[in-house]
Amino acid sequence: MKHAKATKTTVRLSEGTNFLEICVTDNGIGSDPETQYKNMGFGLFSIRERFSSIGGEFTVLSEAGAGTRAILKVPYNLKDSL
């Protein structure tokens, strides 16, 4: 909310066969997709690196003036959780 100037945020959790997906969407100011990863702060970079180290994915989709969507995909093994 602070950086995006968003007034609405939606969080969705869904489950796939071997993964959980968390999707956070806002209606904020968004950013230019050409520069979003070039200007990625340490916090976002750190999240991407941590998810990558466990076989997960972190994606940020944004368009200037049209909000942002951050998608976190976390793998899990159902057999290990029983």
C-alpha positions as CSV (number, residue, x, y, z in Angstrom):
1,M,0.0,0.0,0.0
2,K,2.8,2.4,0.9
3,H,4.7,2.2,-2.5
4,A,1.8,1.1,-4.7
5,K,-0.7,3.7,-3.4
6,A,-3.3,0.9,-3.6
7,T,-6.7,1.2,-2.1
8,K,-7.6,-2.5,-2.6
9,T,-5.6,-5.7,-2.3
10,T,-6.8,-9.2,-3.0
11,V,-5.0,-12.4,-1.7
12,R,-5.9,-15.7,-3.3
13,L,-4.5,-19.1,-2.2
14,S,-4.9,-22.1,-4.5
15,E,-3.6,-25.6,-4.5
16,G,-2.2,-27.6,-7.4
17,T,-1.1,-31.2,-7.6
18,N,2.4,-30.5,-6.1
19,F,2.3,-26.9,-5.2
20,L,0.5,-24.1,-3.4
21,E,0.1,-20.7,-5.1
22,I,-0.4,-17.4,-3.4
23,C,-1.5,-14.5,-5.6
24,V,-1.5,-10.9,-4.3
25,T,-3.1,-8.4,-6.6
26,D,-3.5,-4.6,-6.0
27,N,-5.1,-1.7,-7.8
28,G,-2.1,0.6,-7.3
29,I,-0.1,2.6,-9.6
30,G,1.8,-0.4,-11.0
31,S,5.2,0.0,-12.8
32,D,6.7,-0.3,-16.2
33,P,7.3,-4.0,-17.0
34,E,10.5,-3.2,-18.9
35,T,12.2,-1.8,-15.8
36,Q,10.4,-3.8,-13.0
37,Y,13.3,-6.3,-12.5
38,K,16.1,-3.9,-13.2
39,N,14.9,-1.7,-10.3
40,M,13.9,-4.6,-8.1
41,G,14.8,-3.8,-4.5
42,F,16.7,-6.1,-2.2
43,G,13.5,-7.3,-0.5
44,L,11.9,-8.6,-3.8
45,F,15.3,-10.0,-5.0
46,S,15.6,-11.8,-1.6
47,I,12.1,-13.3,-1.9
48,R,12.9,-14.6,-5.5
49,E,16.2,-16.1,-4.4
50,R,14.7,-17.9,-1.4
51,F,11.8,-19.4,-3.4
52,S,14.2,-20.4,-6.1
53,S,16.4,-22.3,-3.6
54,I,13.4,-24.5,-2.6
55,G,12.3,-25.0,-6.2
56,G,9.6,-22.4,-6.1
57,E,8.8,-19.4,-8.2
58,F,8.2,-15.7,-7.6
59,T,6.8,-13.6,-10.4
60,V,5.8,-10.0,-10.4
61,L,3.4,-8.8,-13.2
62,S,2.7,-5.1,-13.4
63,E,1.7,-2.4,-15.9
64,A,2.1,1.3,-15.3
65,G,-1.2,2.7,-14.0
66,A,-2.9,-0.8,-13.8
67,G,-1.7,-2.3,-10.5
68,T,0.5,-5.2,-9.7
69,R,0.2,-9.0,-9.3
70,A,2.7,-11.0,-7.3
71,I,2.6,-14.7,-7.6
72,L,4.4,-17.1,-5.2
73,K,4.5,-20.8,-6.1
74,V,5.6,-23.1,-3.4
75,P,6.3,-26.8,-4.2
76,Y,5.4,-29.5,-1.7
77,N,5.4,-33.3,-1.6
78,L,2.1,-34.6,-0.2
79,K,3.8,-37.9,0.8
80,D,6.2,-36.0,3.1
81,S,3.3,-34.1,4.8
82,L,1.4,-37.2,5.9
